[in-house]
Amino acid sequence: MDTAYFFEVRKCSMRIYSIDFKNYRKSVDKCTLSINKQTLIVGKNNTSKTSVVEIMTKFLTNTSSFRISDFNYKIIKKSFVNDLYDKYKSGEKELLFKFPFIEMNISLEIDKEDNLASIKNLLYEFDNNEKIIIKCIYSLDKIEKIFSEFELYNEKFEEGKDKIDFYEFFIRNFYNYYSKKFYSTKPESNYLNEIELNYIYGLFNIFTISAQREVDDTSDNEKMTLSNAIWKFYQEKKKKSAGDLNSDDLFREAIEDIKEKLDDTYAKYFSDLINVLNEEIVNDDKNKKLNIVSDFDIENLLRKNSKVKYFFEDIALSESSNGLGYSNLLYIYIQIESFKFDIKSKNAVFNIVFLEEPESHLHPQMQSVFLYKINKMFQDSDIYSIISTHSSYILQSSDINNINYFLNGENGLIIKSLRGFIEKEEYSDLKNIIDKYFILNTCDLFFADKVIFLEGMAERIMLPHFFAKYDLENKEKLSSQHITIFEVGGRHAYIFQDLVNFLEIKSLTITDLDSVVGTHNKSCPCDLSIKDLKTTNPTIKNWFGYKDKKLFITEIKDKYLTIASREKISDIENSFITFQLPINEETKWGRTLEEQFLIENNEWIIEHIDKLDSLNDAIPKIKKDYNGNDVNLTIETITKEQLCQYCYEIIQEIEKSAFSLDIISLDGWKVPKYIMEGLQWLAK
């Protein structure tokens, strides 16, 4: 085994805690990314998820430079830039710091046991070094120079039409007057300790595996991307393994054997040609002799001839014989292994891998185990992995603390750190619930425009059909919007409401009134003739501020009958709740979806009752009503009035999923009013 290949990346407890930046692309306000050993970046399309990769690469490496398009458009508006020159001409001072700039801050947490020698240039005092901030700024160097050279430029032109304004000059030439500057400082401190650019470059080692990976499994593919990845791996290993082995020596003996055999073959095969050439052409010098020999350049040989093959029994298959997903996964792993050699040679303090959309071509099961495999590769090392993804399967396997949610706000990019949310004391009990829920459910929430929290299976089965009926009756089409459905049980939706509000996602909760009575909260019909009728649904109670108090049904009817009265309660914004309510001031209505459906579709149900097997099974079972009175219902004689009167008793006997499937198999029914109201609100 090649022991030089296996090595441990140095571990230390010093860590990057967060990275914030402003004025870069969509970020005009400060955006903060929480950093863990593994960090995930999620969000809808076009939310600048690659900004983190780009700004860190541009600040912390010398491989790319800032461009005018990197400035947030709000700080390089024509009127703003020209106004700077006008202020300069009017004699205003202190203009340097009003010029457009890009800033990034890297917050470090230092443990008492860490070797501070590795970051000695960042330290400017002996004490209080638990938290250090590396401040990176791309800004104007000297204000006089840019203004004077602008004026000199325009002096060359006699006619005004040839002159340009300051904005145009700035846009064309800003890079001549701007540079990167680095400082170390501390939280709550105004002191800036200047740091050399090359020192910063040596402190960080950044590696990017782009989403634009050329992994092609077509049979005419000439790029052989896996083979190219192997070639790059060889280059890194050769370059970074100096002193441990000479890579060329490993191949030279084999190549010499090939060369000797080829030279013999050439001599025999080309002997006639060689003799003629030597006698007729190369005859002016007896010491000169022409021959045909093999000539191998090791690197070209490896580049052109090292190919990844798959072996099926004794048959060697080309790279293109494998699927895109498998090739993509191999490509990522080979690139990461190459990066490990780079780590060994550079000996940087912070090694960061950016991995964009690793889910490309991977089927769901492979996406689900991807993070596990990456963690295994990085175990016992201090490598940071920052992964941007659109995969709910990858998120499902992650720790919620690692997730950073990107969204477009009114003033540009906003980053929501789930770690920051969970660390709040009031949500300490929420973390375990959400973690467990993520394991059981998808994380489409982070890619949705809107979200619906549902009560249970019946709502989930029927909701797509509610959508279809809504779309037929309205201009705003729900089917064209990205809406995530969460079956969390309407009784528990309030647990996730704070999270949804934090993420600024519009949400609708469809839940059940769940009427009860008595000190033991006995289930009962939603009938106002029952004394002290109340709801025990915690989501409804929490919404209206009755978390630890009784909420009576009469109060709900009096106060919250209209959409406006339910739309914005206390501090809950951009969210709405809907549940069963009377349609025409009735004193009795449904307490669940199924009951309300029976009431509002009573005529239709009577017409189609012979096709509704779930009702055919349930109705004959009812012998007594809620009050203990004898009941005699039959499928043949039941009326629409009886259907409404005994809806509570009927639903107690029904199998709810079977009822839902019966309903969606037929046409002509209408969506319950309370659900239609909720969909109308959500569609806006």
FENUR-V939090 format. One record per backbone hydrogen bond with DSSP energy under -1.0 kcal/mol. CO is the residue of the C=O (numbers start at 0). NH is the residue of the N-H. E is the energy in kcal/mol with one decimal. If there is no record, write none. Layout:
# FENUR-V939090
co nh e
CO NH E
CO NH E
This chain:
# FENUR-V939090
co nh e
0 2 -1.3
1 4 -1.4
14 108 -2.8
16 34 -2.6
17 106 -2.7
18 32 -3.6
19 104 -3.1
20 30 -2.7
21 102 -1.7
22 71 -1.8
23 26 -2.7
25 27 -1.1
25 412 -2.2
26 22 -2.3
30 20 -2.0
32 18 -2.4
36 384 -2.3
38 386 -3.2
39 403 -2.5
40 388 -2.3
41 405 -3.0
47 50 -1.4
49 53 -2.5
50 54 -2.9
51 55 -1.9
52 56 -2.2
53 57 -2.5
54 58 -2.0
55 59 -2.9
56 60 -1.1
66 69 -1.8
67 70 -1.1
69 24 -3.2
71 74 -1.8
76 80 -2.5
77 81 -2.6
78 82 -1.6
79 83 -1.0
80 84 -1.1
81 85 -2.0
82 86 -2.3
83 87 -1.9
84 88 -2.5
85 89 -1.5
86 91 -2.6
87 90 -1.4
94 97 -1.9
95 98 -1.1
101 137 -3.0
102 21 -2.0
103 135 -3.4
104 19 -2.5
105 133 -2.8
106 16 -3.1
106 17 -1.2
107 131 -1.7
108 14 -2.3
110 113 -1.6
113 115 -1.0
114 117 -1.4
115 118 -1.3
116 119 -1.2
118 121 -2.1
119 122 -1.1
129 109 -3.3
131 107 -3.6
132 184 -2.3
133 105 -2.5
134 182 -2.3
135 103 -2.7
136 180 -2.7
137 101 -2.0
138 178 -1.9
141 145 -1.2
142 146 -1.6
143 147 -2.6
144 148 -2.4
145 149 -1.4
146 150 -2.1
147 151 -2.2
148 152 -1.8
149 153 -1.8
150 154 -1.5
152 155 -1.0
153 156 -1.5
158 161 -1.1
164 168 -1.8
165 169 -2.8
166 170 -2.7
167 171 -1.9
168 172 -2.0
169 173 -1.9
172 175 -2.2
173 176 -2.2
176 140 -2.7
178 138 -1.8
180 136 -2.8
181 194 -2.9
182 134 -3.0
183 192 -2.7
184 132 -3.0
185 188 -1.8
192 183 -2.4
195 199 -1.5
196 200 -2.1
197 201 -1.8
198 202 -1.2
199 203 -1.3
202 349 -2.3
204 351 -2.9
206 353 -3.1
208 355 -2.2
210 212 -1.8
212 214 -1.7
217 220 -1.6
223 227 -2.3
224 228 -2.3
225 229 -2.2
226 230 -2.2
227 231 -2.4
228 232 -2.2
229 233 -2.3
230 234 -2.2
231 235 -2.6
232 236 -2.6
233 237 -2.8
234 238 -2.7
235 239 -2.8
236 240 -1.0
240 243 -2.3
240 244 -1.6
245 249 -1.0
247 250 -1.1
247 251 -1.9
250 254 -2.4
251 255 -2.8
252 256 -1.8
253 257 -1.9
254 258 -2.9
255 259 -2.5
256 260 -1.9
257 261 -2.6
258 262 -2.7
259 263 -1.8
260 264 -2.0
261 265 -3.2
262 266 -2.4
263 267 -1.8
264 268 -2.9
265 269 -3.1
269 273 -2.9
270 274 -2.5
271 275 -2.1
272 276 -2.4
273 277 -2.3
274 278 -2.3
275 279 -3.0
276 280 -1.7
276 281 -2.6
280 282 -1.2
284 287 -1.6
296 300 -2.9
297 301 -2.5
298 302 -2.7
299 303 -2.4
300 304 -1.7
301 305 -1.7
304 306 -1.0
309 316 -4.0
311 314 -2.3
314 311 -2.8
316 309 -2.9
317 320 -1.8
318 321 -1.8
322 326 -2.2
323 327 -2.8
324 328 -2.3
325 329 -2.3
326 330 -2.5
327 331 -2.2
328 332 -2.2
329 333 -2.5
330 334 -2.2
331 335 -2.3
332 336 -2.3
333 337 -2.0
334 338 -2.0
335 339 -1.4
337 341 -1.4
338 342 -2.2
339 343 -1.7
340 344 -1.7
341 345 -2.3
342 346 -2.2
349 204 -2.7
350 383 -3.1
351 206 -2.5
352 385 -3.0
353 208 -3.1
354 387 -2.0
356 359 -1.5
358 361 -2.6
362 366 -2.2
363 367 -2.2
364 368 -1.3
368 372 -2.0
369 373 -2.4
370 374 -2.9
371 375 -1.9
372 376 -1.8
373 377 -1.7
377 380 -1.1
383 352 -3.3
384 38 -3.0
385 354 -2.7
386 40 -3.1
387 356 -2.3
390 394 -1.8
391 395 -2.0
394 397 -1.8
398 401 -2.1
399 402 -1.4
401 39 -3.2
402 417 -2.4
403 41 -2.7
404 415 -3.2
406 413 -2.5
408 411 -1.5
411 408 -3.1
413 406 -2.3
415 404 -3.2
416 420 -1.5
417 421 -2.7
418 422 -2.3
420 423 -1.1
423 426 -1.9
424 427 -1.5
426 430 -1.1
429 433 -2.7
430 434 -3.1
431 435 -2.2
432 436 -2.2
433 437 -2.7
434 438 -1.4
435 439 -1.2
436 440 -1.9
442 445 -1.6
443 446 -2.1
444 447 -1.0
449 483 -2.6
450 507 -2.5
451 485 -3.2
452 509 -3.0
453 488 -1.4
455 459 -1.8
456 460 -2.5
457 461 -2.1
458 462 -2.2
461 465 -1.9
462 466 -2.7
463 467 -2.0
464 468 -2.1
465 469 -2.4
466 470 -2.9
467 471 -1.5
468 472 -1.0
469 473 -1.1
477 480 -1.8
480 482 -1.2
481 448 -2.4
481 449 -1.7
483 451 -2.8
485 453 -3.3
485 487 -1.4
488 491 -3.0
491 494 -1.4
492 495 -1.2
495 499 -2.4
496 500 -2.6
497 501 -2.3
498 502 -2.0
499 504 -2.0
505 450 -2.1
506 575 -1.8
507 452 -2.8
508 577 -2.5
513 535 -1.2
514 523 -1.7
515 533 -2.3
516 521 -2.7
517 520 -1.4
521 516 -1.8
524 526 -1.8
525 588 -1.9
526 529 -2.3
532 552 -2.4
533 515 -2.9
536 540 -2.3
537 541 -2.6
538 542 -2.1
539 543 -1.9
540 545 -3.8
545 548 -1.3
550 534 -2.2
551 555 -1.6
552 556 -2.6
553 557 -2.2
554 558 -2.5
555 559 -2.5
562 565 -1.1
562 566 -1.3
568 571 -2.2
573 506 -1.7
575 508 -2.5
577 510 -2.2
586 527 -3.1
590 513 -1.9
591 595 -2.4
592 596 -2.5
593 597 -2.0
594 598 -2.1
595 599 -2.5
596 600 -1.5
600 604 -2.6
601 605 -2.0
602 606 -1.9
603 607 -1.6
607 610 -2.2
608 611 -1.0
611 615 -2.0
612 616 -1.9
613 617 -1.7
614 618 -2.5
617 620 -1.4
618 621 -1.6
622 630 -3.5
624 627 -1.9
628 624 -2.3
633 637 -1.8
638 642 -2.1
639 643 -1.7
640 644 -2.5
641 645 -2.7
643 646 -1.0
645 649 -2.6
646 650 -2.3
647 651 -1.4
649 652 -1.1
654 658 -2.2
655 659 -2.4
656 660 -2.3
657 661 -2.1
658 662 -2.1
659 663 -2.4
662 665 -1.8
671 675 -2.2
672 676 -2.5
673 677 -1.5
674 678 -2.4
675 679 -2.2
676 680 -2.1
677 681 -2.3
678 682 -2.1
